């Protein structure tokens, strides 16, 4: 194993970021500034005591997490706010060495402010286009349904996503508390999305165990699974994920922040990797958890002992599991090889 003193710079490693929520991507200083401008009162957890202390293993904890998230979303009131958020997110990705960002959003959360679902998605897609042009970071949109809402709402979002499948939408997701909505209830929505050529990327195996992951595979034909770390509780399931090459979007600091694991070294990152599971490191909601993408790679290196060749392998997994155009994937994979061939600093 290479020693830290000979390690290559992680910000120069090409990578893809596949698990980042729209509101949760906001910089904290941007939140504070926008809240002041828009007259939104921020609780201490989002101002003086940031990042907030969170734990979502019980209903009360999840409610607090969701409340803070909703307050943060409420500051995004104007069209220019959406452009700013995506530009800053892309700038942060470029700084981390990310060449592709797949950001997930439920347009329903903003539809009342921006003239409906279709207009909201078109606004987000245009903001992504502008941010990509200004930063050089490729951006794809994941339209994500809320599992706490009726499955018919998810179908409406899937039909909307289908209309923009060749115009910037690359994947379809399912988020929020998996204890309050089983994956199998959303099969019809994901069938619509898959038939349109969109990647299936539901959340599962975060606050619920292996059954949640199996339903994502069996009922939603998942290409990727958001989190999925609790699959480790079923060795046969881990083997299946590895065999089917389903990418797990593992978010270390988020898993600690929400109480999925007590400490970051309890995360089964090394065990999943050694079992052959494709892994894409992600941040989930850095607005609420603090660290961004580069820190997740540092955790892999410093906490779990990933060598530079193994970190390069993680980067390749993130790229291959993405919805990026094939030409960009090829370019980024070549960049990973170049990074690894370059002598360590």
C-alpha positions as CSV (number, residue, x, y, z in Angstrom):
1,X,0.0,0.0,0.0
2,X,1.3,3.5,-0.9
3,X,2.0,5.7,2.0
4,X,0.1,9.0,2.5
5,X,3.4,10.9,1.9
6,X,3.5,9.5,-1.7
7,X,-0.2,9.8,-2.4
8,X,-1.5,11.6,-5.5
9,X,-3.7,14.7,-5.2
10,X,-7.3,13.6,-5.1
11,X,-8.6,16.8,-6.6
12,X,-6.8,15.8,-9.8
13,X,-8.5,12.5,-10.0
14,X,-11.3,12.6,-12.5
15,X,-14.5,11.3,-11.0
16,X,-18.3,11.5,-11.2
17,X,-20.7,12.6,-8.4
18,X,-23.9,10.6,-8.6
19,X,-25.6,11.3,-5.2
20,X,-26.3,14.9,-4.6
21,X,-29.6,16.5,-3.8
22,X,-30.6,19.8,-5.4
23,X,-31.3,21.9,-2.2
24,X,-28.7,19.9,-0.3
25,X,-26.0,21.0,-2.7
26,X,-26.2,24.7,-1.6
27,X,-23.3,26.3,0.0
28,X,-23.9,27.3,3.6
29,X,-22.8,30.9,3.0
30,X,-25.3,31.1,0.1
31,X,-28.1,29.8,2.3
32,X,-27.4,32.5,4.9
33,X,-27.1,35.3,2.3
34,X,-30.3,34.2,0.5
35,X,-32.3,33.8,3.7
36,X,-31.4,37.4,4.7
37,X,-32.3,38.7,1.2
38,X,-35.6,36.8,1.0
39,X,-36.7,37.4,4.6
40,X,-36.4,33.8,5.7
41,X,-35.6,33.2,9.3
42,X,-33.1,30.4,9.8
43,X,-33.0,28.3,13.0
44,X,-29.8,28.2,15.0
45,X,-29.1,24.7,13.5
46,X,-28.7,26.4,10.1
47,X,-27.0,29.5,11.2
48,X,-24.9,29.7,14.4
49,X,-24.6,26.0,15.0
50,X,-24.0,24.8,11.5
51,X,-23.6,22.0,10.5
52,X,-26.6,20.8,12.5
53,X,-26.4,17.8,14.8
54,X,-28.7,15.2,13.1
55,X,-29.9,11.7,13.7
56,X,-32.7,10.1,11.7
57,X,-33.0,6.6,13.1
58,X,-36.3,7.5,14.7
59,X,-39.3,9.4,13.4
60,X,-38.6,12.5,15.4
61,X,-35.1,12.7,14.1
62,X,-36.1,12.3,10.5
63,X,-38.8,15.0,10.9
64,X,-36.2,17.4,12.2
65,X,-33.9,16.6,9.3
66,X,-36.7,17.1,6.8
67,X,-37.8,20.4,8.5
68,X,-34.3,21.8,8.2
69,X,-34.2,20.7,4.5
70,X,-37.6,22.4,3.8
71,X,-36.5,25.6,5.4
72,X,-33.4,25.7,3.2
73,X,-35.5,25.0,0.1
74,X,-37.8,27.9,1.0
75,X,-35.0,30.5,0.3
76,X,-35.0,29.5,-3.4
77,X,-37.7,31.9,-4.5
78,X,-36.5,33.4,-7.7
79,X,-35.3,32.1,-11.1
80,X,-31.8,33.5,-10.5
81,X,-31.6,31.5,-7.3
82,X,-31.8,28.3,-9.2
83,X,-29.1,29.4,-11.6
84,X,-26.9,30.4,-8.8
85,X,-27.3,27.1,-6.9
86,X,-26.4,25.0,-10.0
87,X,-23.5,27.2,-10.9
88,X,-22.0,27.1,-7.4
89,X,-22.6,23.3,-7.3
90,X,-20.7,22.9,-10.6
91,X,-17.9,25.1,-9.3
92,X,-17.6,22.9,-6.2
93,X,-17.5,19.8,-8.4
94,X,-14.8,21.3,-10.7
95,X,-12.7,22.1,-7.6
96,X,-13.1,18.4,-6.5
97,X,-12.0,17.1,-9.8
98,X,-15.4,15.9,-10.8
99,X,-16.2,15.9,-14.5
100,X,-19.8,14.8,-14.2
101,X,-22.5,15.8,-11.7
102,X,-25.8,14.0,-11.6
103,X,-28.0,16.1,-9.4
104,X,-31.4,14.9,-8.2
105,X,-34.5,17.1,-7.8
106,X,-38.2,16.6,-7.3
107,X,-39.7,19.5,-9.4
108,X,-42.8,19.2,-7.3
109,X,-41.0,21.0,-4.4
110,X,-40.7,24.2,-6.6
111,X,-43.6,23.9,-9.0
112,X,-45.8,26.4,-7.2
113,X,-43.1,29.1,-7.4
114,X,-42.1,28.6,-11.1
115,X,-45.4,28.0,-13.0
116,X,-45.8,24.3,-12.7
117,X,-43.9,21.0,-13.1
118,X,-42.9,21.4,-16.7
119,X,-41.7,25.0,-16.4
120,X,-39.8,24.1,-13.2
121,X,-38.0,21.3,-14.9
122,X,-37.2,23.4,-17.9
123,X,-35.8,26.1,-15.6
124,X,-33.6,23.6,-13.9
125,X,-32.4,22.1,-17.1
126,X,-31.5,25.5,-18.5
127,X,-29.7,26.4,-15.3
128,X,-27.7,23.1,-15.6
129,X,-26.8,23.9,-19.2
130,X,-25.5,27.4,-18.2
131,X,-23.5,26.0,-15.3
132,X,-22.0,23.3,-17.4
133,X,-21.0,25.8,-20.1
134,X,-19.4,28.1,-17.5
135,X,-17.5,25.4,-15.6
136,X,-16.8,22.6,-18.0
137,X,-18.5,20.1,-15.7
138,X,-21.0,17.9,-17.4
139,X,-24.4,17.9,-15.6
140,X,-27.3,15.5,-15.8
141,X,-30.6,15.8,-14.0
142,X,-32.2,13.0,-12.0
143,X,-35.9,13.5,-11.6
144,X,-36.7,12.0,-8.2
145,X,-40.1,11.1,-6.8
146,X,-40.9,11.4,-3.1
147,X,-41.8,8.0,-1.6
148,X,-43.9,9.6,1.1
149,X,-46.4,10.8,-1.6
150,X,-48.9,8.8,-3.6
151,X,-47.4,6.6,-6.3
152,X,-49.6,8.4,-8.9
153,X,-47.5,11.5,-8.2
154,X,-44.4,9.4,-9.1
155,X,-46.0,8.3,-12.3
156,X,-46.6,11.9,-13.3
157,X,-43.0,12.7,-12.6
158,X,-41.8,9.7,-14.6
159,X,-43.9,10.8,-17.6
160,X,-42.4,14.3,-17.3
161,X,-38.9,12.9,-17.1
162,X,-39.6,10.8,-20.2
163,X,-40.3,14.0,-22.2
164,X,-36.8,15.3,-21.4
165,X,-34.9,12.0,-21.6
166,X,-32.8,13.3,-24.5
167,X,-32.7,16.9,-23.2
168,X,-30.7,16.6,-20.0
169,X,-32.6,14.2,-17.8
170,X,-30.6,11.1,-17.4
171,X,-32.0,9.1,-14.5
172,X,-35.1,8.6,-12.3
173,X,-34.9,8.3,-8.5
174,X,-37.0,7.7,-5.4
175,X,-36.0,9.5,-2.2
176,X,-37.2,10.4,1.3
177,X,-37.7,8.1,4.3
178,X,-37.7,4.5,3.0
179,X,-39.6,3.4,6.1
180,X,-42.6,5.4,4.9
181,X,-42.9,4.1,1.3
182,X,-41.8,0.7,0.0
183,X,-40.1,0.6,-3.4
184,X,-42.5,-1.9,-4.8
185,X,-45.3,0.7,-4.7
186,X,-43.5,2.7,-7.3
187,X,-42.9,0.0,-9.9
188,X,-45.2,1.6,-12.5
189,X,-43.3,4.9,-12.4
190,X,-39.9,3.3,-12.8
191,X,-41.2,1.1,-15.6
192,X,-42.1,4.3,-17.5
193,X,-38.7,5.8,-16.8
194,X,-36.8,2.7,-17.8
195,X,-38.7,2.4,-21.1
196,X,-37.6,5.9,-21.8
197,X,-33.9,4.9,-21.4
198,X,-33.5,6.6,-18.0
199,X,-31.3,5.0,-15.4
200,X,-33.1,3.6,-12.3
201,X,-31.5,5.0,-9.2
202,X,-33.8,4.7,-6.1
203,X,-32.8,5.1,-2.5
204,X,-32.6,1.9,-0.5
205,X,-30.7,0.2,2.3
206,X,-30.1,3.4,4.3
207,X,-32.5,3.4,7.2
208,X,-34.1,0.1,6.3
209,X,-32.3,-3.2,5.8
210,X,-31.7,-5.7,3.0
211,X,-35.4,-6.1,2.0
212,X,-35.4,-2.4,0.9
213,X,-32.4,-3.1,-1.4
214,X,-33.9,-6.3,-2.8
215,X,-37.1,-4.5,-3.7
216,X,-35.1,-1.9,-5.6
217,X,-33.6,-4.7,-7.6
218,X,-36.6,-6.9,-8.0
219,X,-39.4,-4.2,-8.5
220,X,-37.6,-1.2,-9.8
221,X,-34.8,-2.9,-11.9
222,X,-32.3,-0.6,-10.3
223,X,-29.1,0.3,-12.1
224,X,-27.9,2.2,-9.1
225,X,-29.0,2.3,-5.5
226,X,-28.8,5.4,-3.3
227,X,-26.8,4.3,-0.2
228,X,-27.5,0.6,-0.1
229,X,-25.0,0.1,2.6
230,X,-27.2,-2.2,4.7
231,X,-27.1,-4.8,2.0
232,X,-24.0,-5.9,3.9
233,X,-26.3,-7.6,6.4
234,X,-27.1,-10.2,3.7
235,X,-24.0,-11.8,2.1
236,X,-26.1,-13.3,-0.7
237,X,-27.5,-9.9,-1.5
238,X,-24.0,-8.4,-1.6
239,X,-23.0,-11.2,-4.1
240,X,-26.0,-10.4,-6.2
241,X,-25.3,-6.7,-6.4
242,X,-21.7,-7.4,-7.4
243,X,-22.7,-10.0,-10.0
244,X,-25.4,-7.7,-11.5
245,X,-22.9,-4.7,-11.3
246,X,-25.4,-2.5,-9.6
247,X,-23.6,0.6,-8.4
248,X,-24.1,1.7,-4.7
249,X,-24.0,5.4,-4.1
250,X,-22.2,5.4,-0.8
251,X,-22.2,8.7,1.2
252,X,-19.9,8.3,4.3
253,X,-20.5,11.6,6.1
254,X,-24.2,11.4,5.5
255,X,-24.4,7.9,6.9
256,X,-22.8,9.1,10.1
257,X,-24.8,12.3,10.3
258,X,-28.1,10.4,10.1
259,X,-27.1,7.6,12.4
260,X,-26.9,4.8,9.8
261,X,-23.5,4.1,11.4
262,X,-22.2,5.4,14.7
263,X,-18.7,6.3,13.4
264,X,-17.4,6.6,9.9
265,X,-15.0,3.6,10.3
266,X,-18.1,1.4,11.0
267,X,-19.3,2.0,7.4
268,X,-18.9,-1.2,5.4
269,X,-17.1,0.6,2.5
270,X,-14.1,-1.7,2.5
271,X,-16.1,-4.9,2.8
272,X,-18.4,-3.9,0.0
273,X,-15.5,-3.0,-2.3
274,X,-13.6,-6.2,-1.5
275,X,-16.8,-8.1,-2.3
276,X,-16.7,-6.6,-5.8
277,X,-19.6,-4.2,-5.4
278,X,-19.4,-1.1,-7.7
279,X,-19.3,2.0,-5.5
280,X,-19.7,5.7,-6.3
281,X,-18.8,7.9,-3.4
282,X,-21.3,10.8,-2.8
283,X,-22.2,13.5,-0.4
284,X,-26.0,13.4,-0.2
285,X,-26.6,16.9,1.3
286,X,-23.4,18.8,2.1
287,X,-25.5,21.7,3.2
288,X,-26.6,19.7,6.2
289,X,-23.6,17.4,6.7
290,X,-20.7,19.7,5.8
291,X,-18.0,17.8,3.8
292,X,-18.2,17.7,0.0
293,X,-17.0,15.1,-2.5
294,X,-13.3,15.4,-2.0
295,X,-13.6,14.6,1.7
296,X,-15.4,11.4,0.8
297,X,-12.3,10.2,-1.1
298,X,-10.0,11.4,1.7
299,X,-12.1,9.2,4.1
300,X,-11.6,6.2,1.7
301,X,-7.9,6.8,1.8
302,X,-7.3,7.8,5.4
303,X,-9.9,5.8,7.3
304,X,-10.2,2.7,5.1
305,X,-6.7,2.5,3.7
306,X,-7.6,2.7,0.0
307,X,-4.4,2.9,-2.1
308,X,-4.2,5.2,-5.1
309,X,-4.9,2.3,-7.5
310,X,-8.0,1.5,-5.4
311,X,-9.1,5.1,-5.4
312,X,-8.7,5.2,-9.1
313,X,-10.9,2.1,-9.2
314,X,-13.6,3.9,-7.2
315,X,-13.4,6.8,-9.6
316,X,-13.8,4.5,-12.6
317,X,-16.9,2.9,-10.9
318,X,-18.5,6.3,-10.5
319,X,-17.9,7.2,-14.1
320,X,-19.2,3.9,-15.5
321,X,-22.3,4.0,-13.3
322,X,-23.2,7.5,-14.4
323,X,-25.6,8.8,-17.1
324,X,-22.8,10.8,-18.7
325,X,-22.5,10.6,-22.5
326,X,-20.2,7.8,-23.7
327,X,-17.7,10.3,-25.1
328,X,-17.3,12.0,-21.8
329,X,-17.0,8.7,-20.0
330,X,-14.2,7.7,-22.3
331,X,-12.4,11.0,-21.7
332,X,-12.8,10.8,-17.9
333,X,-11.6,7.1,-17.8
334,X,-8.6,8.1,-19.8
335,X,-7.9,10.8,-17.3
336,X,-8.1,8.3,-14.4
337,X,-5.4,6.3,-16.1
338,X,-3.3,9.4,-16.6
339,X,-3.7,10.3,-12.9
340,X,-2.5,6.9,-11.9
341,X,0.4,6.9,-14.3
342,X,1.6,10.2,-12.9
343,X,4.2,9.9,-10.1
344,X,2.9,10.7,-6.6
345,X,3.6,14.1,-5.2
